[in-house]
Amino acid sequence: MASKFYVEGETRAARVEDLFAAIAPRYDLINDLQSFGLHRWWKRRLLKLAAVRPGEAALDVCCGTGDVAFALAAAGATVTGFDFSEPMLQVARHRAGRFSGRITPPDFRQGDALNLPFPDAAFDVVTISYGLRNLADFDRGMRELARVLRPHGRVLVLDFGKPDNALWRWGYFQYLRWLVPVFGRVFCGDGDTHGYILDSLKKYPAQRGVDAKLAELGFAERRVVNLLGGVMGINWARRGAG
Ligand SMILES: C[S@@+](CC[C@H](N)C(=O)[O-])C[C@H]1O[C@@H](n2cnc3c(N)ncnc32)[C@H](O)[C@@H]1O
């Protein structure tokens, strides 16, 4: 049965907000456990590909508790972290205290990724990790990411992927179906919080679909980086001069 946090249609965003409000206090812990700590490595790959230069303006959309936003700031960027979940942002703001004096803290702002409150061409780098899959409107979310990017700016998407190898994909989907919900049950009292991952992934076009959409949006320079045989995917693209 599908997770109660995954619904199609108009109430999708509200359910996703409920989901992240429920898991915010345990989000970082469960991330470490369910990925065997690997999400830290995947995020480091994202950062390396972003090749941020000091002073660049970076936007991390769906920033959650701030992993990528803090890493962008540590690389010298001026960072805006953006998310619609106040409980997730509270954890991010609390974590900022740990970096005090060492980095310029990201400016964490609340709002909807489908309606970014930033002018066109405002950022050199736009990242979204484990966020795009959650948006109620994939096309609109992608258009917003592209809109706020400057000429020559880079956009990077990290998310659960869909491996090409059918056997590997089957094994990985079994892990998401049977084992990952156990983390939700143990730490959040509800297996549906993490059953949501597989439900949302099934409907998500993943690395190949993101690449196709980036091409459609006019990004000629693109890369797809498959991690762990495509279990995770990073899409990188650079905007042209126009
Ligand atoms: C799985 S978390 C990812 C957090 C962080 N980027 C990371 O990699 O650990 C997804 C985040 O997307 C946010 N989110 C989902 N839909 C959103 C939307 N429409 N607008 C803004 N944030 C959204 C959620 O609140 C949540 O914090």
The ligand as a Gaussian input file, in Angstrom:
#p B3LYP/6-31G(d) Opt

LIG

0 1
 C       14.677000      14.964000       1.620000
 S       14.774000      16.608000       2.174000
 C       16.348000      17.109000       1.545000
 C       17.077000      18.045000       2.480000
 C       18.496000      18.393000       2.054000
 N       18.539000      19.039000       0.770000
 C       19.381000      17.166000       2.046000
 O       19.904000      16.826000       0.985000
 O       19.567000      16.562000       3.106000
 C       13.652000      17.422000       1.103000
 C       13.366000      18.845000       1.492000
 O       12.597000      19.444000       0.450000
 C       11.694000      20.352000       1.047000
 N       10.623000      20.623000       0.085000
 C        9.792000      19.746000      -0.503000
 N        8.950000      20.372000      -1.336000
 C        9.260000      21.699000      -1.276000
 C        8.747000      22.858000      -1.926000
 N        7.728000      22.798000      -2.782000
 N        9.323000      24.039000      -1.638000
 C       10.340000      24.126000      -0.766000
 N       10.854000      23.072000      -0.107000
 C       10.323000      21.862000      -0.374000
 C       11.242000      19.619000       2.307000
 O       10.683000      20.496000       3.237000
 C       12.553000      18.983000       2.770000
 O       13.230000      19.791000       3.684000

